[in-house]
Amino acid sequence: MRRKTNPKFWLYGMLATTGLILGTPLWAQYPWPVAPFDQSHEITGTFCEYRDTGSSPHFHNGVDIPKPDGSPVYAVVDGRVTSMSATGSNAYVRVENFAYVHIAPAPGLSIGDSVFAQQTILGTILPGMGHVHFVDGYVSSERQPLRQNGGLTPYEDPWPPQISNLRFFLGPTGQPFTNNQLSGPVDITFRVREANGPPTTRESRLNNGAYIVGYQILSPDRQQVVFSPSANGVQFKFDTKPSNSFVHNVFDPAQSSTSSHVYRVTDKVTRRIFWDTGQLPEGRYTVMVFAGDTRDNFDTLYVDVSVSRRDLLPPAQPVLLATLMNAGPEFSWKAGNEPDLAGFRLYSSPDNAAWSLFRDETTLPGGITHYAPALTLPAPTYFYLTAIDSTQPPNESQHSDVYGMAPDSHAKKLLIVDGFDRTQSSGSWHQPWHWFAFTHGEAIAANGFGFSTCANDAVISGDIDLLDYDAVFWLLGDESTADETFSSIEQARV
């Protein structure tokens, strides 16, 4: 259950910001670098949100202010130009501790020139950029430009952030828990979408990162805090930018991208730590996670969980390598090597909707990775595989991708190759399994042909020889550097 709130009872005193950074008062106010100077502007990128651009992932060291290409950008304070560059998309002008990035420096502007707030045009927004990236602070000393009672003024933001995709993992292994049943060291992650406009505005104004992120563990009735990682539960509060070497302590690299900010809320900025459920008695609890912006708008999410000492972690998700229609059906897969792996369960469906258990762990014990039953399949049939451990009752893993097979009346051999691997970060598909081969199988069967299915891994390894087939349908996915689409090895096989 979610409750939008401004939870001052646990944030009391937290938002006061005083002191100096590099001799500049934290409360210092200045106008906007684009016209109109004295009106609030939209934000398409917040301070310290996740960035996977450039040479390596990093914290966003400023804020992005959208304006049309070619718009003039002005100085926000009087000062002198201390550095500038007209090269590339990151061309910039720096006026002492303020940097204005993605702008073409104004003709005639030189290092050492005096500039004046709201009067001197430093440059214009570069073609194709659509925003100025504004930085308050020198490199490694950047600070929050949207801070309360300081920074860019005025700044209006009545819209709260939104929390979603709350997930629980077993600490160092990264294995996901299911059904909110937890044990051992737990890693908690969730996505935050900080809004800078109403729901009807552009997506780029609705998917920003948070200013404050935290969590607490409550009693089942939510009346008592039974564990808090800090005095008020706050884990991250971005008044200044941390070292980029800590970015993956704050953000989960498997789930985060420039447009999707997924926080590892159990961590500290400088180190990876987990919620140790072993410090609490077994039983039921409520996990409360929260996120806020610089204007005291918060979202809070409550999730009921159970803590147990018994093994609640299922085996690793198996990889279904092939479902082949040869003389009869043949299945091959690969799985983890957990010491308590009891076996596998193979499920079948005629339509990818109504599923039933086809074979269980008594037929498919742990240790085998191939199965060829002596039977025939008269019609297209689809399958997925799970792994089972020896705990009673057993823990069952997430299931594999959905693959299929069908008999062929034309004496032809057709193969569907599943080359879709990208499920993380900014790709289009984020589930740990997919059924895309089913769509291709249905189309092939509708034209009177049979088919088999395999993973591209089986082709790469040489276990599947494409020359054995009369036709091959290669299913491609999103491109990325980690999950390359149609690699050079795959191209060589084809």
C-alpha angles and dihedrals in degrees: 000000000000127000123188106219149150097229101198092159090076098027096053110147093356099111098055108116119192137147138061134290115198089339095303117117111247089221095056112131128208136172127257119278092231131055131301088046097188099049130081116258133203122263124218097177128029131210115279097004117142123282125185093178126105125029095324141358114282147159116277102250098203144005129281116228113193119226132148118275111273095030114143119250119209136200114262094206137022112264148107130288105252100177141354144173132198095192125112132333091311094060109147150169121222121202104191106293096356123083127194111198134191092033133121105234113246115262111264095018112134139180109274095030118136115239131189131218115261090357111066116072105217094187145301131274111268121248111272096014101091094191145052117239105219121199126192108200142021122287110294090012101069118146139195110285092193096054120144116266090006146050121042107017132229101024121168122191117156093160119101124221120252126231121209143150097045108185138176125215135181103256114251097008098057091219110152121238118226131217091013090280107143139187138165122004110353129203113205120201133176140165124245125201108190110200126217096180143017120298090263094061126097118295092241089066093051105051104061127134127260132258096209128027130175150133144213135191114235137190115264091262089051092232099111134048107226096176134014124176089213137009092279101017094254113144102169129028116166110211090131131019118260123220112285088235087076097051094108092051087063101034130041105237092204092060106025133089138155089280099035119058111193114179128210092217097182090062131087118227092252101040146024113250135156141215104264104216089184089077091067130064117256113271145078126323140164121240111212117196125180141183131189143182131223092271097061095259110144141181120203126192125195121200124181115224139173124226120210138171093218123091107279097164118104123215119272117284109269121231114232103216102181146356104194131186104211123134083327136346117304128190131193131177146155127230144174125281100236112162091229096049105136099178146276141295120215117201127196137199136177093212111018088254111071107052129187136177109268100177132355138204093282088067096031106041123179114279098043122099101176133060130178112174120197099245142095130241111215096192141026109294131184129208144191130185133219133185124232129202129210096251115119111261089026125237114234122208128228109278128254128249115292113257130173149191138200136188118253124221094190097064088243127134116218124180132199112205115201107214097163108117107144111101103141140071116006099347121123096248123054105170116109090236137030140200100209093125088062091064091052092044093053091051092050094046091048088062092054100259132121125225148186128214133217140168119252086242089069090054093046092050092049094241088120118048112204090205088072090069134073093213135011127203109198114201111209130195142190118320122241138150092246097043102034116200115229097350125206090262091054091047090052091052090053 
